[in-house]
C-alpha cells in the first residue's frame, strides 16, 4: 500500500501576506518607520530635539499622512522620499517638521527600508525551511528500509532505500540553512551614510548614528555605507538561486518517478483536482510542476542581481531601480517556492510495491558489485570483476540465472561456497548504510527544524 506522510505544518504567513510586504503602501509605511526611527536615534545623540523626534514618531503613520495624497505627489515629483518627507513634515505640529529626514538621502531610506522588509520576509522563509526539514525527517524515517533502485545516468545502478534519497536531500537543505544563517549579518544591512555614504552631514556623530539606527532596526551597520556597494543584496539572491536549484532538482526527480511506467511516488490530490480538460483518465502532478516553475523564475533573477551590483562611481539611479525590483521580486518568490516545496513533501505518497517491481527488472544483477566484492578475496578484485561481468553478459544473452552461471564458472566452482554467492546476489541485503543514514539525517533535520521554527527574529 502507498505510504502516507503526515502534514503537521503550523500556521505561517500566507504567500499573499509576504507579497503585501513589498507593495507600495507597505513600503511607504516602512519609509515612515525609518524616518521615525532616524529621528529617535538622532534625539538620543543630541542631534535633534527630543520633542521633535517624539512628534515625528507620533505622526509617522497613515492616520496623519494621507496615502492617496502621497501617491499623487509621488507621481508629480517622481522623487518618492521627497514627497514622503513633505507629507510627514506638514503633519507634524510646531517646528518638528523641520527636523524630518535630517542629514539623510533618498537611498538611505529606500534601501534600508527594503532591507528591513526583506528581513521580515526572510524570517518567515526560514521558518518554512524548518517545516520543510521536519517533513523530510518524516520521509527519511518512514522510508529508511524501503527498497528502491538507485539510478545514475537514468539507469539502475545499486539497490538503496528511499530513505537514503531523503537523507541526501536533508543534508543539502542543511547546507542551505548554514549558508543563509552565515550570510544574515552581511545581507541584511542598513545603508546609512548620507548623500554618498561618507557621512558628510552627520560628521563626527555619523558612526554612532549609523550603529545605533541599525541596531534599532535589527540590521547590520556598514562601516563604509557606500551606495555603490550592493554586493550583499546580490549575495542573498544568489543564495536563493542555489536553494531554488535544489528544490527543482528534487521536484524533477519526483516528477519523473510519478510517470505511469515508474509509479514509485505520486501526489495525493483532492478528488476535485482536475488533471485534464479533455482526458478524464489523467491525474497530472500539480505541485511538483509548480515547484519547478517557481524555482526557474527565482533563478532567473541571478543575472539581474549581478547587473545591480555594478553601479557607476558612488551611486547610480539605474542600478537603484534594478536593486529595488530585485528585492521586491526575490522576497515573495522565495517564500512562495519554499511553501510549494513544503506542500509537495506534505502531499507526497510512496508506492513501495512499485519500487520493488522496478528493482526486480534487473533482479540479482543489482547486487553484482556485492558479488564481485565477495569473490575478490579468493580471485582478486580485477579477476572477480571480469568473472561477474562475463556472467552478466551471458545471463542477458541466454536468459539464464546469474547465480547459476557464476557457480558454474570454473574460477568460482569449488573456491567459494554456493550459499555465500547466493546471499551476495540478494539486492535487499545490499543497501549499504542507506537505513542508518536515513535515521541519522532525520535526527539532524528534526533538530534543525526546531531551531528554525523557534528562533527569534534577527537571531
C-alpha atoms as one frame of an Amber mdcrd trajectory, in Angstrom:
protein
   0.000   0.000   0.000   1.164   3.576  -0.619   2.732   5.053   2.494   1.101
   8.319   3.693   3.207  11.157   5.028   1.855  13.332   7.858   1.308  17.049
   7.302   1.686  18.963  10.550   2.843  22.379   9.334   1.829  25.058  11.884
   0.290  28.372  10.895   2.632  30.578   8.877   2.238  33.870   6.985   0.372
  33.374   3.756   2.023  33.973   0.403  -0.303  36.960  -0.044   0.917  38.448
   3.250   4.554  38.180   2.175   3.733  39.732  -1.194   1.956  42.527   0.649
   5.227  43.477   2.371   6.608  44.702  -0.945   3.589  46.664  -2.189   3.849
  50.471  -2.448   1.703  51.090   0.631   3.770  48.700   2.762   6.966  50.341
   1.564   5.615  53.794   2.391   4.840  52.523   5.885   8.409  51.218   6.094
   9.765  54.611   4.994   7.742  56.306   7.723   9.153  53.816  10.242  12.688
  54.533   9.069  12.143  58.303   9.334  10.697  57.973  12.843  13.482  55.665
  13.985  16.064  58.025  12.493  14.583  60.946  14.434  14.537  58.979  17.703
  18.149  57.878  17.240  19.244  61.411  16.425  17.446  62.700  19.511  19.337
  60.174  21.669  22.578  61.535  20.244  21.527  65.133  20.744  21.428  65.864
  17.032  17.783  66.967  17.002  15.422  67.971  19.840  13.766  65.092  21.707
  10.373  66.785  21.430  10.723  66.939  17.642  11.585  63.228  17.498   8.564
  62.361  19.641   6.281  64.410  17.365   7.761  62.803  14.231   7.112  59.363
  15.756   3.506  60.292  16.582   2.805  61.465  13.055   4.740  58.796  11.094
   1.664  56.755  10.189  -1.293  56.776   7.807  -3.560  58.317  10.411  -1.670
  61.554   9.758  -0.154  61.023   6.298  -2.769  60.545   3.563  -1.571  57.631
   1.354  -3.689  58.748  -1.618  -2.309  62.281  -1.472   1.177  60.824  -1.059
   0.735  58.625  -4.141  -0.431  61.621  -6.185   2.534  63.727  -5.060   4.990
  60.929  -5.876   3.524  60.829  -9.380   4.220  64.556  -9.704   7.688  64.694
  -8.157   8.988  61.279  -9.268  11.023  61.576  -6.050   9.201  59.341  -3.555
  11.151  60.234  -0.432  10.871  63.962  -1.145   7.095  63.549  -1.315   7.044
  61.474   1.878   9.234  63.942   3.790   6.997  66.835   2.729   3.877  64.992
   3.846   5.341  63.949   7.183   6.760  67.406   7.852   3.374  69.022   7.160
   1.698  66.579   9.524   3.990  67.495  12.419   2.982  70.245  14.855   5.253
  73.169  15.682   8.720  73.172  14.242   9.152  69.372  14.461   8.602  69.024
  10.719  11.833  70.882  10.071  13.787  68.009  11.622  12.345  65.255   9.430
  14.925  63.394   7.285  17.770  65.315   8.954  21.064  64.653   7.130  19.595
  61.714   5.155  19.257  60.995   1.457  16.696  59.087  -0.614  18.681  55.869
  -0.962  19.348  55.781   2.790  15.631  55.450   3.406  14.560  53.380   0.397
  17.297  50.770   0.541  17.329  50.481   4.324  13.548  50.072   4.326  13.766
  47.312   1.756  16.429  45.517   3.781  14.130  45.798   6.792  11.175  44.369
   4.861  13.314  41.651   3.266  14.489  40.639   6.727  10.861  40.142   7.772
  10.201  38.011   4.697  13.392  36.078   5.412  12.264  35.185   8.933   9.066
  33.675   7.517  11.142  31.929   4.834  13.452  30.352   7.414  10.512  29.094
   9.482   9.122  27.449   6.340  12.542  25.923   5.715  12.225  24.389   9.179
   8.797  22.982   8.268  10.299  21.518   5.116  13.087  19.836   7.089  10.559
  18.359   9.513   8.701  16.753   6.613  11.942  15.438   5.164  12.709  13.902
   8.564   9.364  12.087   8.467  10.061  10.941   4.918  13.544   9.667   5.737
  12.389   7.738   8.785   9.301   6.179   7.209  11.227   5.049   4.129  14.532
   4.159   5.802  14.108   0.478   4.907  12.022   0.918   1.743  13.953  -0.856
  -1.025  14.300   1.062  -4.295  16.625   1.126  -7.288  19.375   3.680  -7.108
  19.875   5.215 -10.542  22.714   7.013 -12.273  22.537   8.298 -15.844  18.844
   7.253 -15.819  19.890   3.593 -15.424  19.570   1.315 -12.413  22.825   1.043
 -10.511  22.647  -0.368  -6.973  19.831  -1.065  -4.515  19.278   1.651  -1.914
  16.337   2.673   0.222  14.124   5.663  -0.449  15.245   6.960   2.926  18.742
   7.325   1.502  17.374   9.726  -1.108  15.629  11.726   1.602  18.800  11.736
   3.722  20.781  13.266   0.859  18.092  15.917   0.371  18.178  16.709   4.091
  21.915  17.276   4.114  21.603  19.551   1.088  18.971  21.683   2.800  21.035
  21.767   5.983  23.850  23.280   3.931  21.413  25.892   2.654  20.455  26.680
   6.232  24.127  27.196   7.094  24.589  29.467   4.088  21.609  31.643   4.933
  22.426  31.952   8.613  26.052  32.661   7.847  25.090  35.387   5.385  22.467
  37.125   7.539  24.893  39.574   9.212  26.110  40.622   5.771  22.984  40.709
   3.644  20.575  42.479   5.993  22.362  45.792   6.216  21.326  49.396   6.767
  22.627  51.877   4.198  23.119  54.935   6.357  25.816  57.416   5.496  24.186
  60.447   3.887  24.238  61.505   0.276  27.269  59.454  -0.839  27.948  57.347
   2.231  30.859  59.308   3.733  28.667  60.835   6.476  29.132  64.415   5.319
  26.025  65.777   7.055  26.396  63.871  10.328  30.124  64.393  10.769  31.682
  63.015  13.954  28.354  61.597  15.071  27.891  59.661  11.845  29.409  56.417
  13.090  27.325  56.375  16.268  24.183  57.278  14.333  24.843  54.505  11.834
  25.391  51.912  14.561  22.502  52.879  16.799  19.992  53.305  13.987  20.979
  49.931  12.507  20.661  48.260  15.904  17.165  49.681  16.398  16.137  48.241
  13.026  17.805  44.857  13.570  20.167  45.440  10.663  23.947  45.435  10.246
  25.714  48.816  10.020  28.059  49.108   7.054  31.442  50.554   8.034  31.511
  52.309   4.644  27.845  52.769   3.682  28.581  53.475   0.048  25.613  53.457
  -2.291  27.839  51.712  -4.839  28.321  48.625  -2.651  25.325  46.399  -3.366
  27.014  43.004  -3.409  25.326  41.952  -0.177  21.900  42.085  -1.825  23.240
  40.154  -4.804  24.658  37.553  -2.425  21.234  36.913  -0.928  19.672  36.456
  -4.354  22.459  34.054  -5.336  21.833  32.036  -2.177  18.150  31.898  -3.063
  19.117  30.712  -6.540  21.163  27.871  -5.031  18.199  26.818  -2.916  15.908
  27.024  -5.939  18.181  24.627  -7.833  17.934  22.089  -5.014  14.156  22.411
  -4.910  13.726  21.941  -8.644  16.198  19.039  -8.719  14.152  17.160  -6.123
  10.843  18.136  -7.723  12.059  16.992 -11.147  13.126  13.615  -9.767   9.774
  13.140  -8.059   8.027  14.321 -11.231   9.855  11.580 -13.158   9.071   8.941
 -10.538   5.361   9.820 -10.913   5.327   8.590 -14.526   2.930   5.686 -15.073
   5.792   3.475 -16.268   7.643   4.032 -12.961   4.902   4.874 -10.464   7.073
   4.917  -7.361   5.526   8.096  -5.940   2.523  10.278  -6.563   0.827  13.427
  -5.279  -2.171  12.749  -3.070  -4.592  15.282  -4.563  -8.128  16.176  -3.590
 -10.854  14.460  -5.610 -11.895  17.848  -7.011  -8.490  18.459  -8.616  -8.738
  18.171 -12.417  -5.915  16.559 -14.374  -7.018  17.367 -17.915  -9.912  19.212
 -19.515 -10.288  16.503 -22.168  -8.759  13.288 -20.774 -10.710  12.035 -17.731
  -8.052   9.407 -17.038  -5.337  11.985 -16.416  -4.151  12.697 -12.867  -1.362
  15.143 -13.530   1.194  16.224 -10.918   0.326  19.752  -9.829   2.666  20.753
  -7.015   5.883  19.317  -8.452   5.467  21.330 -11.633   4.714  24.446  -9.575
   7.974  23.985  -7.662   9.928  23.565 -10.905   8.393  26.711 -12.424   8.829
  28.877  -9.300  12.432  27.726  -8.902  13.205  28.680 -12.500  11.680  32.127
 -12.004  13.726  32.687  -8.860  16.962  31.575 -10.539  16.227  33.898 -13.449
  16.865  36.848 -11.097  20.561  35.938 -10.872  21.666  37.961 -13.930  19.751
  40.995 -12.641  21.464  40.635  -9.251  24.873  40.677 -10.911  23.918  43.722
 -13.003  22.553  45.562  -9.967  25.872  45.286  -8.145  27.708  47.273 -10.835
  26.682  50.917 -10.334  28.936  53.677 -11.592  31.091  55.711  -9.219  29.343
  56.374  -5.852  25.775  55.756  -6.946  23.613  55.170  -9.973  19.854  55.634
 -10.327  19.543  52.916 -12.967  21.131  50.370 -10.651  18.974  51.567  -7.770
  15.896  50.669  -9.811  17.367  47.263 -10.641  18.100  46.659  -6.965  14.638
  47.669  -5.775  12.914  45.499  -8.396  15.195  42.618  -7.458  14.304  42.766
  -3.756  10.602  43.252  -4.446  10.553  40.085  -6.588  13.008  37.858  -4.739
  11.438  38.031  -1.286   7.925  36.900  -2.273   9.165  34.398  -4.877  11.477
  32.694  -2.383   8.678  32.359   0.142   6.253  31.035  -2.453   8.836  28.474
  -3.566   9.568  27.146  -0.076   5.818  26.959   0.597   5.308  24.947  -2.595
   8.192  22.642  -1.712   6.711  22.140   1.742   3.334  21.338   0.146   4.946
  18.856  -2.247   6.549  16.921   0.588   3.292  17.040   2.522   1.200  15.525
  -0.263   3.817  13.031  -1.452   2.817   9.365  -1.312   5.253   6.499  -1.760
   4.416   3.202  -3.505   6.918   0.614  -2.179   5.433  -2.272  -4.168   6.190
  -0.427  -7.409   9.698   0.310  -6.180  10.266  -3.431  -5.682   8.658  -4.223
  -9.047  11.044  -1.856 -10.819  14.020  -3.166  -8.887  13.111  -6.717  -9.985
  13.638  -5.749 -13.630  17.357  -6.356 -13.098  16.982  -8.778 -10.203  20.239
 -10.154  -8.753  22.221  -8.081 -11.249  21.555  -5.074  -8.979  23.869  -6.692
  -6.414  26.607  -7.546  -8.922  29.035  -5.235  -7.162  28.467  -7.178  -3.936
  29.091 -10.474  -5.726  32.312  -9.080  -7.149  33.467  -7.950  -3.691  32.505
 -11.354  -2.244  34.634 -13.151  -4.838  37.529 -10.699  -4.699  39.299 -12.162
  -1.629  39.570 -15.519  -3.432  40.064 -14.334  -7.021  41.499 -10.863  -6.712
  39.489  -7.745  -7.427  40.185  -7.441 -11.172  39.563 -11.120 -11.932  36.388
 -11.123  -9.821  35.149  -8.108 -11.818  35.791  -9.949 -15.120  34.067 -13.139
 -13.923  30.929 -11.267 -12.788  30.799  -9.106 -15.897  31.110 -12.189 -18.137
  28.317 -13.919 -16.232  26.110 -10.844 -16.548  26.601 -10.743 -20.313  25.816
 -14.446 -20.635  22.715 -14.113 -18.436  21.439 -11.327 -20.687  22.041 -13.389
 -23.841  20.692 -16.730 -22.622  18.098 -15.537 -20.100  19.826 -17.797 -17.581
  20.054 -17.218 -13.830  23.067 -15.095 -12.903  23.794 -17.067  -9.763  23.840
 -20.393 -11.618  26.192 -19.015 -14.258  28.556 -17.753 -11.576  28.516 -21.040
  -9.685  29.204 -22.938 -12.915  32.253 -20.797 -13.693  35.392 -22.845 -13.033
  37.022 -19.825 -11.410  34.282 -19.864  -8.755  33.306 -23.528  -8.503  34.921
 -25.181  -5.525  36.509 -21.911  -4.418  33.535 -20.086  -2.893  30.578 -21.579
  -1.025  27.383 -21.535  -3.187  25.324 -20.146  -0.311  27.768 -17.279   0.045
  27.362 -16.365  -3.646  23.571 -16.627  -3.492  23.437 -14.374  -0.432  25.725
 -11.840  -2.112  23.277 -11.523  -5.018  20.281 -10.572  -2.865  19.528  -6.882
  -3.629  17.555  -6.468  -0.395  20.661  -7.356   1.601  22.889  -4.886  -0.255
  21.727  -1.357   0.524  24.910  -0.194   2.247  24.241   2.262   5.082  21.063
   3.568   3.467  18.873   2.946   6.519  21.425   4.207   9.019  21.988   7.391
   7.024  18.238   7.948   6.771  17.789   7.767  10.534  20.898   9.847  11.238
  19.834  12.646   8.914  16.245  12.501  10.178  17.571  13.360  13.644  19.653
  16.195  12.188  16.640  17.513  10.293  14.403  17.462  13.353  16.936  19.368
  15.418  17.307  21.960  12.659  13.537  22.220  12.246  13.093  23.005  15.944
  15.857  25.604  15.830  14.453  27.272  12.720  10.838  27.344  13.815  11.577
  28.700  17.298  14.333  31.189  16.552  13.818  34.817  17.455  13.584  37.379
  14.628  17.031  38.630  13.773  18.703  35.889  15.831
